[in-house]
Amino acid sequence: MTVLFGTVEYFEQEVLRYLSVNQMGRWTKEDEISLVYSKLEDEILYDFICHEKLRIEYLKNLTFACNKLKIDNYQYV
């Protein structure tokens, strides 16, 4: 299944991919998600070049995806 860049599903996959590669151990799952959220937010705000309307949409989708992962009992391998 192809997931489009910037969608909620895309950000869910990116967060889970990051967590599976960089298992932080001493952090709670919510803290881990918050850390990844912060890193992705910084990239969108300061490194990614796009129209401001897209940037706002991406940030909303990132926030929604991270909140959804915090609520869901997700598992990453």
N, CA, C and O atoms as a GROMACS GRO file, in nm:
protein
  308
    1MET      N    1   0.085  -0.118   0.000
    1MET     CA    2   0.000   0.000   0.000
    1MET      C    3   0.089   0.124   0.000
    1MET      O    4   0.181   0.134   0.081
    2THR      N    5   0.061   0.216  -0.089
    2THR     CA    6   0.136   0.339  -0.097
    2THR      C    7   0.068   0.445  -0.011
    2THR      O    8  -0.053   0.466  -0.019
    3VAL      N    9   0.148   0.510   0.071
    3VAL     CA   10   0.097   0.615   0.158
    3VAL      C   11   0.156   0.747   0.110
    3VAL      O   12   0.276   0.758   0.088
    4LEU      N   13   0.071   0.847   0.095
    4LEU     CA   14   0.116   0.976   0.044
    4LEU      C   15   0.187   1.056   0.152
    4LEU      O   16   0.149   1.055   0.269
    5PHE      N   17   0.293   1.126   0.109
    5PHE     CA   18   0.369   1.210   0.201
    5PHE      C   19   0.277   1.312   0.267
    5PHE      O   20   0.194   1.375   0.202
    6GLY      N   21   0.296   1.328   0.397
    6GLY     CA   22   0.223   1.431   0.470
    6GLY      C   23   0.089   1.389   0.526
    6GLY      O   24   0.026   1.465   0.600
    7THR      N   25   0.043   1.270   0.492
    7THR     CA   26  -0.085   1.224   0.546
    7THR      C   27  -0.066   1.171   0.688
    7THR      O   28   0.046   1.148   0.732
    8VAL      N   29  -0.176   1.153   0.757
    8VAL     CA   30  -0.171   1.098   0.893
    8VAL      C   31  -0.104   0.961   0.889
    8VAL      O   32  -0.020   0.930   0.974
    9GLU      N   33  -0.141   0.879   0.793
    9GLU     CA   34  -0.084   0.745   0.783
    9GLU      C   35   0.066   0.751   0.759
    9GLU      O   36   0.140   0.670   0.815
   10TYR      N   37   0.112   0.845   0.679
   10TYR     CA   38   0.254   0.862   0.654
   10TYR      C   39   0.328   0.892   0.783
   10TYR      O   40   0.431   0.830   0.812
   11PHE      N   41   0.277   0.985   0.860
   11PHE     CA   42   0.344   1.021   0.985
   11PHE      C   43   0.338   0.908   1.087
   11PHE      O   44   0.433   0.890   1.164
   12GLU      N   45   0.230   0.832   1.090
   12GLU     CA   46   0.224   0.716   1.178
   12GLU      C   47   0.336   0.618   1.142
   12GLU      O   48   0.406   0.569   1.230
   13GLN      N   49   0.352   0.590   1.013
   13GLN     CA   50   0.456   0.499   0.968
   13GLN      C   51   0.595   0.552   1.003
   13GLN      O   52   0.681   0.476   1.047
   14GLU      N   53   0.617   0.681   0.984
   14GLU     CA   54   0.748   0.739   1.012
   14GLU      C   55   0.782   0.730   1.161
   14GLU      O   56   0.895   0.697   1.197
   15VAL      N   57   0.685   0.760   1.246
   15VAL     CA   58   0.708   0.752   1.391
   15VAL      C   59   0.738   0.608   1.430
   15VAL      O   60   0.834   0.583   1.502
   16LEU      N   61   0.658   0.515   1.384
   16LEU     CA   62   0.679   0.374   1.418
   16LEU      C   63   0.811   0.323   1.362
   16LEU      O   64   0.880   0.244   1.427
   17ARG      N   65   0.848   0.366   1.241
   17ARG     CA   66   0.976   0.325   1.182
   17ARG      C   67   1.092   0.377   1.267
   17ARG      O   68   1.187   0.304   1.294
   18TYR      N   69   1.084   0.502   1.308
   18TYR     CA   70   1.189   0.559   1.390
   18TYR      C   71   1.200   0.486   1.524
   18TYR      O   72   1.310   0.455   1.570
   19LEU      N   73   1.086   0.458   1.585
   19LEU     CA   74   1.086   0.389   1.713
   19LEU      C   75   1.142   0.248   1.703
   19LEU      O   76   1.209   0.200   1.794
   20SER      N   77   1.114   0.180   1.592
   20SER     CA   78   1.164   0.042   1.577
   20SER      C   79   1.314   0.040   1.556
   20SER      O   80   1.381  -0.055   1.598
   21VAL      N   81   1.369   0.141   1.492
   21VAL     CA   82   1.513   0.147   1.467
   21VAL      C   83   1.587   0.199   1.590
   21VAL      O   84   1.696   0.150   1.621
   22ASN      N   85   1.531   0.296   1.659
   22ASN     CA   86   1.596   0.362   1.771
   22ASN      C   87   1.522   0.334   1.901
   22ASN      O   88   1.462   0.425   1.958
   23GLN      N   89   1.526   0.212   1.946
   23GLN     CA   90   1.459   0.179   2.071
   23GLN      C   91   1.533   0.245   2.187
   23GLN      O   92   1.651   0.219   2.209
   24MET      N   93   1.462   0.330   2.260
   24MET     CA   94   1.525   0.414   2.360
   24MET      C   95   1.524   0.354   2.499
   24MET      O   96   1.593   0.404   2.589
   25GLY      N   97   1.448   0.247   2.519
   25GLY     CA   98   1.454   0.171   2.643
   25GLY      C   99   1.404   0.241   2.768
   25GLY      O  100   1.298   0.204   2.820
   26ARG      N  101   1.475   0.340   2.816
   26ARG     CA  102   1.441   0.399   2.946
   26ARG      C  103   1.323   0.495   2.940
   26ARG      O  104   1.275   0.539   3.044
   27TRP      N  105   1.275   0.527   2.824
   27TRP     CA  106   1.164   0.621   2.807
   27TRP      C  107   1.032   0.544   2.805
   27TRP      O  108   1.027   0.427   2.768
   28THR      N  109   0.925   0.614   2.845
   28THR     CA  110   0.792   0.556   2.826
   28THR      C  111   0.755   0.571   2.678
   28THR      O  112   0.815   0.651   2.606
   29LYS      N  113   0.656   0.495   2.635
   29LYS     CA  114   0.615   0.504   2.495
   29LYS      C  115   0.567   0.644   2.460
   29LYS      O  116   0.596   0.694   2.351
   30GLU      N  117   0.496   0.707   2.550
   30GLU     CA  118   0.448   0.844   2.523
   30GLU      C  119   0.564   0.941   2.511
   30GLU      O  120   0.561   1.031   2.427
   31ASP      N  121   0.666   0.924   2.593
   31ASP     CA  122   0.784   1.010   2.584
   31ASP      C  123   0.859   0.988   2.454
   31ASP      O  124   0.907   1.083   2.392
   32GLU      N  125   0.868   0.862   2.412
   32GLU     CA  126   0.934   0.832   2.286
   32GLU      C  127   0.861   0.898   2.169
   32GLU      O  128   0.923   0.958   2.082
   33ILE      N  129   0.729   0.887   2.170
   33ILE     CA  130   0.649   0.948   2.063
   33ILE      C  131   0.667   1.099   2.066
   33ILE      O  132   0.678   1.162   1.960
   34SER      N  133   0.668   1.157   2.184
   34SER     CA  134   0.686   1.303   2.195
   34SER      C  135   0.822   1.347   2.141
   34SER      O  136   0.833   1.452   2.079
   35LEU      N  137   0.924   1.267   2.166
   35LEU     CA  138   1.057   1.299   2.115
   35LEU      C  139   1.060   1.294   1.963
   35LEU      O  140   1.114   1.384   1.898
   36VAL      N  141   1.002   1.190   1.906
   36VAL     CA  142   0.996   1.178   1.760
   36VAL      C  143   0.912   1.291   1.701
   36VAL      O  144   0.948   1.348   1.598
   37TYR      N  145   0.801   1.322   1.767
   37TYR     CA  146   0.716   1.433   1.723
   37TYR      C  147   0.798   1.562   1.716
   37TYR      O  148   0.789   1.635   1.617
   38SER      N  149   0.874   1.588   1.818
   38SER     CA  150   0.954   1.709   1.823
   38SER      C  151   1.055   1.716   1.708
   38SER      O  152   1.074   1.821   1.647
   39LYS      N  153   1.119   1.603   1.680
   39LYS     CA  154   1.216   1.598   1.571
   39LYS      C  155   1.149   1.623   1.435
   39LYS      O  156   1.199   1.700   1.354
   40LEU      N  157   1.036   1.557   1.412
   40LEU     CA  158   0.965   1.576   1.286
   40LEU      C  159   0.909   1.717   1.273
   40LEU      O  160   0.910   1.776   1.165
   41GLU      N  161   0.860   1.770   1.383
   41GLU     CA  162   0.807   1.907   1.382
   41GLU      C  163   0.917   2.006   1.344
   41GLU      O  164   0.895   2.096   1.263
   42ASP      N  165   1.035   1.990   1.401
   42ASP     CA  166   1.147   2.078   1.367
   42ASP      C  167   1.183   2.068   1.220
   42ASP      O  168   1.211   2.169   1.155
   43GLU      N  169   1.183   1.946   1.166
   43GLU     CA  170   1.213   1.929   1.024
   43GLU      C  171   1.111   2.000   0.937
   43GLU      O  172   1.147   2.068   0.841
   44ILE      N  173   0.984   1.984   0.971
   44ILE     CA  174   0.879   2.048   0.892
   44ILE      C  175   0.888   2.200   0.902
   44ILE      O  176   0.872   2.271   0.803
   45LEU      N  177   0.914   2.250   1.021
   45LEU     CA  178   0.918   2.395   1.043
   45LEU      C  179   1.041   2.461   0.983
   45LEU      O  180   1.031   2.571   0.928
   46TYR      N  181   1.156   2.396   0.993
   46TYR     CA  182   1.280   2.467   0.961
   46TYR      C  183   1.358   2.411   0.843
   46TYR      O  184   1.438   2.484   0.784
   47ASP      N  185   1.338   2.285   0.807
   47ASP     CA  186   1.419   2.226   0.700
   47ASP      C  187   1.342   2.202   0.572
   47ASP      O  188   1.398   2.207   0.462
   48PHE      N  189   1.214   2.175   0.584
   48PHE     CA  190   1.134   2.138   0.468
   48PHE      C  191   1.082   2.263   0.398
   48PHE      O  192   1.026   2.352   0.462
   49ILE      N  193   1.102   2.268   0.268
   49ILE     CA  194   1.058   2.383   0.191
   49ILE      C  195   0.927   2.349   0.121
   49ILE      O  196   0.919   2.256   0.040
   50CYS      N  197   0.823   2.425   0.155
   50CYS     CA  198   0.693   2.404   0.094
   50CYS      C  199   0.608   2.528   0.120
   50CYS      O  200   0.648   2.619   0.193
   51HIS      N  201   0.491   2.531   0.059
   51HIS     CA  202   0.396   2.640   0.081
   51HIS      C  203   0.348   2.635   0.225
   51HIS      O  204   0.335   2.528   0.284
   52GLU      N  205   0.321   2.751   0.280
   52GLU     CA  206   0.281   2.760   0.422
   52GLU      C  207   0.152   2.682   0.452
   52GLU      O  208   0.138   2.626   0.560
   53LYS      N  209   0.060   2.679   0.357
   53LYS     CA  210  -0.064   2.603   0.377
   53LYS      C  211  -0.034   2.454   0.392
   53LYS      O  212  -0.095   2.385   0.474
   54LEU      N  213   0.059   2.404   0.312
   54LEU     CA  214   0.098   2.263   0.324
   54LEU      C  215   0.167   2.238   0.457
   54LEU      O  216   0.142   2.136   0.521
   55ARG      N  217   0.253   2.329   0.497
   55ARG     CA  218   0.324   2.314   0.624
   55ARG      C  219   0.225   2.302   0.741
   55ARG      O  220   0.242   2.217   0.829
   56ILE      N  221   0.124   2.385   0.741
   56ILE     CA  222   0.021   2.381   0.845
   56ILE      C  223  -0.054   2.248   0.841
   56ILE      O  224  -0.080   2.188   0.945
   57GLU      N  225  -0.088   2.203   0.722
   57GLU     CA  226  -0.158   2.074   0.708
   57GLU      C  227  -0.071   1.959   0.756
   57GLU      O  228  -0.120   1.868   0.824
   58TYR      N  229   0.058   1.961   0.722
   58TYR     CA  230   0.149   1.855   0.766
   58TYR      C  231   0.162   1.854   0.918
   58TYR      O  232   0.164   1.748   0.980
   59LEU      N  233   0.170   1.971   0.978
   59LEU     CA  234   0.182   1.978   1.123
   59LEU      C  235   0.055   1.927   1.192
   59LEU      O  236   0.063   1.860   1.295
   60LYS      N  237  -0.061   1.958   1.134
   60LYS     CA  238  -0.186   1.906   1.189
   60LYS      C  239  -0.190   1.754   1.179
   60LYS      O  240  -0.228   1.686   1.273
   61ASN      N  241  -0.149   1.701   1.063
   61ASN     CA  242  -0.148   1.556   1.044
   61ASN      C  243  -0.048   1.487   1.136
   61ASN      O  244  -0.076   1.380   1.189
   62LEU      N  245   0.068   1.548   1.156
   62LEU     CA  246   0.167   1.494   1.247
   62LEU      C  247   0.113   1.489   1.389
   62LEU      O  248   0.128   1.388   1.459
   63THR      N  249   0.050   1.596   1.432
   63THR     CA  250  -0.007   1.602   1.566
   63THR      C  251  -0.114   1.495   1.583
   63THR      O  252  -0.117   1.424   1.683
   64PHE      N  253  -0.202   1.483   1.485
   64PHE     CA  254  -0.309   1.383   1.491
   64PHE      C  255  -0.251   1.242   1.497
   64PHE      O  256  -0.296   1.159   1.576
   65ALA      N  257  -0.150   1.215   1.414
   65ALA     CA  258  -0.090   1.082   1.410
   65ALA      C  259  -0.025   1.047   1.544
   65ALA      O  260  -0.041   0.936   1.594
   66CYS      N  261   0.048   1.141   1.601
   66CYS     CA  262   0.115   1.114   1.729
   66CYS      C  263   0.015   1.097   1.843
   66CYS      O  264   0.033   1.011   1.929
   67ASN      N  265  -0.090   1.177   1.843
   67ASN     CA  266  -0.193   1.161   1.946
   67ASN      C  267  -0.262   1.026   1.932
   67ASN      O  268  -0.294   0.961   2.031
   68LYS      N  269  -0.287   0.986   1.808
   68LYS     CA  270  -0.350   0.857   1.783
   68LYS      C  271  -0.261   0.742   1.832
   68LYS      O  272  -0.310   0.646   1.891
   69LEU      N  273  -0.130   0.752   1.808
   69LEU     CA  274  -0.038   0.649   1.853
   69LEU      C  275  -0.028   0.644   2.005
   69LEU      O  276  -0.012   0.538   2.064
   70LYS      N  277  -0.039   0.760   2.069
   70LYS     CA  278  -0.035   0.763   2.216
   70LYS      C  279  -0.158   0.696   2.275
   70LYS      O  280  -0.150   0.631   2.379
   71ILE      N  281  -0.272   0.713   2.210
   71ILE     CA  282  -0.397   0.656   2.259
   71ILE      C  283  -0.403   0.506   2.229
   71ILE      O  284  -0.440   0.426   2.315
   72ASP      N  285  -0.366   0.470   2.106
   72ASP     CA  286  -0.368   0.329   2.066
   72ASP      C  287  -0.260   0.254   2.141
   72ASP      O  288  -0.158   0.311   2.181
   73ASN      N  289  -0.282   0.127   2.158
   73ASN     CA  290  -0.181   0.043   2.218
   73ASN      C  291  -0.095  -0.012   2.105
   73ASN      O  292  -0.108  -0.128   2.066
   74TYR      N  293  -0.008   0.071   2.052
   74TYR     CA  294   0.072   0.033   1.937
   74TYR      C  295   0.186  -0.060   1.979
   74TYR      O  296   0.227  -0.061   2.094
   75GLN      N  297   0.234  -0.137   1.884
   75GLN     CA  298   0.350  -0.222   1.905
   75GLN      C  299   0.446  -0.198   1.790
   75GLN      O  300   0.406  -0.196   1.674
   76TYR      N  301   0.571  -0.179   1.821
   76TYR     CA  302   0.671  -0.167   1.715
   76TYR      C  303   0.776  -0.273   1.736
   76TYR      O  304   0.807  -0.313   1.848
   77VAL      N  305   0.830  -0.318   1.624
   77VAL     CA  306   0.928  -0.428   1.631
   77VAL      C  307   1.064  -0.376   1.596
   77VAL      O  308   1.161  -0.451   1.596
   0.00000   0.00000   0.00000
